[in-house]
Amino acid sequence: KKVDLIISGLPFKSLPLDIFYYVTKEFLPDFFHKDSLFIQFSYFKNFEKMLLDNFSKIIIKSCFLNFPRAYIFRCENFIKK
């Protein structure tokens, strides 16, 4: 079955790149449909570049009360390749 929402706190920036690509290219496509949302928590704002390969719309919110500053990525319009 496909899901509407996945909320993730996986530390993609500290994982090996092959694991990131496995999750985004092999794992997520099995569960996502075009209107699924993916919410990712990260301490790295430049994480957006990695997500743009998989989603056509990304909205970034900053959590200023968190130290170090954290970012919430709302990813929409999953691109299935």
Contacts in CASP RR format, 6 or more apart in sequence:
PFRMAT RR
TARGET T0000
AUTHOR 0000-0000-0000
METHOD contacts of the structure
MODEL  1
KKVDLIISGLPFKSLPLDIFYYVTKEFLPDFFHKDSLFIQFSYFKNFEKM
LLDNFSKIIIKSCFLNFPRAYIFRCENFIKK
1 31 0 8 1.000
2 31 0 8 1.000
2 32 0 8 1.000
2 33 0 8 1.000
2 36 0 8 1.000
3 31 0 8 1.000
3 32 0 8 1.000
3 36 0 8 1.000
4 35 0 8 1.000
4 36 0 8 1.000
4 37 0 8 1.000
5 36 0 8 1.000
5 37 0 8 1.000
5 38 0 8 1.000
5 39 0 8 1.000
6 28 0 8 1.000
6 31 0 8 1.000
6 32 0 8 1.000
6 36 0 8 1.000
6 37 0 8 1.000
6 38 0 8 1.000
6 39 0 8 1.000
7 39 0 8 1.000
8 38 0 8 1.000
8 39 0 8 1.000
8 40 0 8 1.000
8 41 0 8 1.000
9 40 0 8 1.000
9 41 0 8 1.000
9 42 0 8 1.000
10 23 0 8 1.000
10 40 0 8 1.000
12 20 0 8 1.000
12 23 0 8 1.000
12 40 0 8 1.000
12 42 0 8 1.000
12 47 0 8 1.000
12 50 0 8 1.000
13 42 0 8 1.000
13 43 0 8 1.000
13 44 0 8 1.000
13 47 0 8 1.000
20 50 0 8 1.000
24 50 0 8 1.000
24 51 0 8 1.000
24 53 0 8 1.000
24 54 0 8 1.000
25 54 0 8 1.000
25 81 0 8 1.000
28 38 0 8 1.000
28 54 0 8 1.000
28 78 0 8 1.000
29 78 0 8 1.000
29 80 0 8 1.000
29 81 0 8 1.000
32 38 0 8 1.000
32 78 0 8 1.000
32 80 0 8 1.000
33 78 0 8 1.000
34 77 0 8 1.000
34 78 0 8 1.000
34 80 0 8 1.000
35 76 0 8 1.000
35 77 0 8 1.000
36 78 0 8 1.000
37 74 0 8 1.000
37 75 0 8 1.000
37 76 0 8 1.000
38 51 0 8 1.000
38 55 0 8 1.000
38 73 0 8 1.000
38 74 0 8 1.000
38 75 0 8 1.000
38 78 0 8 1.000
39 72 0 8 1.000
39 73 0 8 1.000
39 74 0 8 1.000
39 75 0 8 1.000
40 47 0 8 1.000
40 51 0 8 1.000
40 72 0 8 1.000
40 73 0 8 1.000
40 75 0 8 1.000
41 70 0 8 1.000
41 71 0 8 1.000
41 72 0 8 1.000
41 73 0 8 1.000
42 70 0 8 1.000
42 71 0 8 1.000
42 73 0 8 1.000
43 68 0 8 1.000
43 69 0 8 1.000
43 70 0 8 1.000
43 71 0 8 1.000
44 71 0 8 1.000
45 60 0 8 1.000
45 71 0 8 1.000
47 71 0 8 1.000
47 73 0 8 1.000
48 58 0 8 1.000
48 60 0 8 1.000
48 73 0 8 1.000
51 58 0 8 1.000
51 73 0 8 1.000
51 75 0 8 1.000
52 58 0 8 1.000
53 79 0 8 1.000
54 75 0 8 1.000
54 78 0 8 1.000
54 79 0 8 1.000
55 75 0 8 1.000
55 76 0 8 1.000
55 77 0 8 1.000
55 78 0 8 1.000
55 79 0 8 1.000
56 76 0 8 1.000
56 77 0 8 1.000
56 79 0 8 1.000
57 75 0 8 1.000
57 76 0 8 1.000
57 77 0 8 1.000
58 73 0 8 1.000
58 74 0 8 1.000
58 75 0 8 1.000
58 76 0 8 1.000
59 73 0 8 1.000
59 74 0 8 1.000
59 76 0 8 1.000
60 71 0 8 1.000
60 72 0 8 1.000
60 73 0 8 1.000
60 74 0 8 1.000
61 71 0 8 1.000
61 72 0 8 1.000
61 74 0 8 1.000
62 69 0 8 1.000
62 70 0 8 1.000
62 71 0 8 1.000
63 69 0 8 1.000
63 70 0 8 1.000
63 71 0 8 1.000
63 72 0 8 1.000
END
